[in-house]
Amino acid sequence: MLDGLIYSATDRQLLEELDAVKEVIHRYNALSPSDYDGRLGILKGLLGHIADDEIIINQPFYCDYGKQISVGRRFFANFHLTILDEAKVTIGDDCFIGPNVSIYTACHSTDPVERNTRNEWAEPVTIGNNVWIGGSVTILPGVTIGDNVTIGACSVVTKDIPSATVAVGNPCRVIRQIEVRRDSRQQ
């Protein structure tokens, strides 16, 4: 699955892992929003990599495996973040994700007979540093978003987005380049 090869979505081991993660996600989403330490503890056990303790993922949050997700420093995600992490999902430093954002790595055949075999494959998603993803954005499998990017609300990101740009729409496309000013934290 992690190598991008075709695998069976009905594999018993995968289904058991998915069920175990659903239990963890249920506990996370049931915690009081003010229980920051409890939420952080669950995220540290669930996600594959967290760069620092300055992580906020507002509840509810959903993912498939968790362990394929890596987030950088000072990460913030608003309500209803959904990550289908059948492949690696790598998110850089200082990323902000609006509400109702979905990040998908699982791929399915467009041929209905093939799709009904429950065979699928996965492609990784990479999001650079200093990225703002607006509300209700969908990011499809195999996409790379560069550094210093803003993705406008309700966009569907189907292809790579280069660094230092603003991109919007369905399908998402670059509408302008931006000049990146130096931040005092980068000195």
Buried (B, 14 or more C-beta within 10 A) or exposed (E): BBEBEEBEBEEEEBEEBBEEBEEBBEEBEEBEEEEEEEBBEBBEEBBBEBBEEBBBBBBBBBBBBBBBBBBBBBBBBBBBBBBBBBBBBBBBBBBBBBBBBBBBBBBEBEEEEEEEEEBBBBBBBBBBBBBBBBBBBBBBBBBBBBBBBBBBBBBBBBEEBBBBBBBBBEEBBBEEEEEEEEEEEEE
